[in-house]
């Protein structure tokens, strides 16, 4: 529970943006952001493999490195894909980046949650996250 609380606190902090021309570049800010991202990945890895009394510790959420199964609610069709992980070009499945419309819409969702997936110049579609499994576990 302590790790889950720490992860939630780290996620709640605002992300930084570095301008293209680096006029407002702050090396300390960038370094702290990098340390925070590294710690978040460490905690996510620990929680992904943690088992207490034979049961997984955490409910998985839609985040980079997770294999997600979603349902497009208007058609009932399902899709399984890997959410934004570098070096996953040979994953053997579709990979959506976190910057894609679907990646932005589904990020942070828990199984059972619905999100609106909008593509520019189109009406939004309602999607439901059915499952989120760590990529390593799904590849086994």
C-alpha positions as CSV (number, residue, x, y, z in Angstrom):
1,X,0.0,0.0,0.0
2,X,2.9,2.4,0.7
3,X,4.3,1.9,-2.8
4,X,0.8,2.5,-4.3
5,X,0.5,5.7,-2.4
6,X,4.0,6.9,-3.4
7,X,3.2,6.1,-7.0
8,X,-0.1,8.0,-6.8
9,X,1.7,11.0,-5.4
10,X,4.4,10.9,-8.1
11,X,1.7,10.7,-10.8
12,X,-0.2,13.7,-9.4
13,X,2.8,16.0,-9.9
14,X,2.7,18.1,-13.0
15,X,4.9,17.1,-15.9
16,X,7.4,19.5,-17.3
17,X,7.7,20.7,-20.8
18,X,10.9,22.0,-22.2
19,X,10.5,24.5,-25.0
20,X,12.0,23.8,-28.4
21,X,14.5,26.6,-28.2
22,X,15.6,25.9,-24.6
23,X,15.3,29.5,-23.6
24,X,13.6,28.5,-20.4
25,X,15.7,25.4,-19.9
26,X,16.2,24.6,-16.2
27,X,18.6,21.7,-15.8
28,X,17.5,21.1,-12.2
29,X,13.9,20.9,-13.1
30,X,14.7,18.4,-15.9
31,X,16.9,16.3,-13.6
32,X,14.1,16.1,-10.9
33,X,11.6,15.1,-13.6
34,X,14.0,12.3,-14.8
35,X,14.4,11.0,-11.3
36,X,10.7,11.1,-10.7
37,X,10.1,9.1,-14.0
38,X,12.7,6.6,-13.0
39,X,11.2,6.1,-9.6
40,X,7.7,5.7,-11.1
41,X,9.0,2.9,-13.4
42,X,10.7,1.2,-10.5
43,X,7.5,1.2,-8.4
44,X,5.4,0.1,-11.4
45,X,7.8,-2.9,-12.0
46,X,7.7,-3.8,-8.3
47,X,3.9,-3.7,-8.2
48,X,3.5,-5.5,-11.5
49,X,5.3,-8.6,-10.1
50,X,4.1,-8.4,-6.5
51,X,2.1,-11.2,-5.0
52,X,0.7,-11.4,-1.5
53,X,-1.1,-14.5,-0.3
54,X,-1.1,-15.8,-3.9
55,X,-3.0,-12.8,-5.2
56,X,-1.6,-9.9,-7.3
57,X,-1.2,-6.7,-5.2
58,X,-2.3,-4.0,-7.6
59,X,-5.0,-3.5,-10.0
60,X,-3.3,-2.6,-13.3
61,X,-4.1,0.7,-15.0
62,X,-3.6,1.8,-18.6
63,X,0.0,3.1,-18.7
64,X,3.1,2.7,-20.9
65,X,4.3,-0.9,-21.1
66,X,0.8,-2.4,-20.5
67,X,-1.1,-4.6,-23.0
68,X,-4.6,-3.2,-23.0
69,X,-7.8,-4.8,-24.2
70,X,-10.5,-2.2,-25.0
71,X,-14.1,-2.4,-26.3
72,X,-15.4,0.2,-28.7
73,X,-18.8,0.5,-27.1
74,X,-20.8,1.6,-30.2
75,X,-19.8,-1.6,-32.2
76,X,-18.9,-4.0,-29.4
77,X,-15.6,-4.8,-31.2
78,X,-12.5,-5.3,-29.0
79,X,-8.9,-4.5,-29.6
80,X,-5.7,-5.6,-27.8
81,X,-2.6,-3.5,-28.1
82,X,0.6,-2.4,-26.3
83,X,0.5,1.1,-25.0
84,X,3.5,3.3,-25.8
85,X,6.7,1.5,-25.0
86,X,10.0,2.3,-26.6
87,X,11.7,-0.5,-28.5
88,X,8.5,-2.4,-28.8
89,X,8.4,-2.3,-32.6
90,X,8.9,-6.1,-32.7
91,X,6.2,-6.7,-30.1
92,X,4.1,-8.7,-32.5
93,X,1.0,-6.5,-31.8
94,X,-0.2,-3.0,-32.5
95,X,1.6,-0.4,-30.5
96,X,-0.1,3.0,-29.7
97,X,1.9,5.8,-28.3
98,X,0.8,7.8,-25.3
99,X,0.6,10.8,-27.7
100,X,-1.9,9.1,-30.0
101,X,-5.6,10.1,-29.6
102,X,-6.4,6.6,-28.2
103,X,-3.3,6.6,-25.9
104,X,-4.2,10.0,-24.5
105,X,-7.8,9.0,-24.0
106,X,-7.2,5.6,-22.2
107,X,-4.1,6.6,-20.1
108,X,-4.8,6.2,-16.4
109,X,-8.0,4.2,-16.9
110,X,-8.7,1.2,-14.7
111,X,-10.5,-2.0,-16.0
112,X,-14.2,-1.2,-16.4
113,X,-13.7,2.6,-16.9
114,X,-15.1,4.3,-20.0
115,X,-13.3,7.1,-21.8
116,X,-14.1,9.2,-24.8
117,X,-11.7,8.6,-27.7
118,X,-11.8,11.5,-30.1
119,X,-10.1,11.9,-33.4
120,X,-9.9,15.4,-34.9
121,X,-12.8,16.2,-37.3
122,X,-14.8,13.2,-36.0
123,X,-17.2,12.6,-33.2
124,X,-15.9,10.9,-30.0
125,X,-16.3,7.2,-29.5
126,X,-16.9,5.7,-26.1
127,X,-14.3,3.0,-25.2
128,X,-14.1,0.8,-22.2
129,X,-10.9,-0.7,-20.8
130,X,-11.5,-4.4,-20.3
131,X,-8.0,-5.5,-19.1
132,X,-4.5,-4.1,-18.5
133,X,-1.7,-6.6,-18.2
134,X,2.1,-5.9,-18.0
135,X,3.8,-6.5,-21.3
136,X,6.3,-9.0,-19.8
137,X,3.5,-11.0,-18.3
138,X,1.4,-11.0,-21.5
139,X,4.4,-12.2,-23.6
140,X,4.8,-15.4,-21.4
